[in-house]
């Protein structure tokens, strides 16, 4: 009798669980398949197909970065399959539409643009010399520099092959070697973008690449984990931010960039925006002129001793924060 009552109790419990499960399924109201409204996904497919049909890839303004059309076509095909299969729910169709719209946004961001020369402060191409190619006369002077507080490295930047293997078209920096640029007010803007190609030789916590009186103005460097690192002195204090997780590899030509405008700091490695940080404050104007230095922390007269170990090429310096599309355009037009 006890055994029967025990079995009956278990049966009642199982029936109760099955009833509750059925009730949950009924309450969930699963969506019907095959009767989704395809209006939005059709419009997205049509828009994406028009973009794809009328686009070309290349390295000049008005073309799209190599690989952009392939990525868009993949997204179009996935959306088309979802629309025509007739076996997806409305939610799944809506998700596919959202994914395609995101692909369209990404595709548009890969359009190569002309980057306004009006905002270019200086451009050092290093094609056999350290002159400014922007026409603003920010010509650099090759300098030896200090490797500690008392010792001059007695080494000038050395011309080497660039990322295209063109001889004498980039500079290599060792033993404190640097390029010094005389200070003018336009080298001290309130917002800026710096882009360049680098080939670091060593891991070095003080791999200074571009500095205007170090932390008293701003400094752009590599730190001990080979992240990009920007320090700015703003009207509300000092701000240090790195590009983690964006790393610069050893002995490989790599495009890097940083931009700052009050509220936002961004870091780029090759074609990727690797980090965006919320930083506020307006960069200060230096109290007294200090020359800008490429490859060192400070001019030789101030005995800077934090120096870059590697090669640099094609440095651009803008007086505004470029858009992501503009940064990508520079990378695309300059990559080998």
Secondary structure, DSSP 8 states (H G I E B T S, - for coil): -HHHHHHHHHHHHHHHHHHHHHHHHHHH----SS----HHHHHHHHHHHHHHHT--BSSSTTSB-TTHHHHHHHHHHHHHHHHHHS---HHHHHHHHHHHHHHHHHHHHTB-----GGGEEEEE--SSS--BTTSS---EEEE--BSSSS-B-----EEE--TT--TT-EEEE-TT-EEEE---GGGS-SSEEEEEEEEE-S--TTEEEEEESGGGSEEEEE-TTSEEEEEEEETTEEEEEEEEEEE--BTS-EEEEEEEETTEEEEEETTEEEEEE-----B---SS---EEESSSS-GGGT------EEEEEEEEESS---HHHHHHHHHHH--
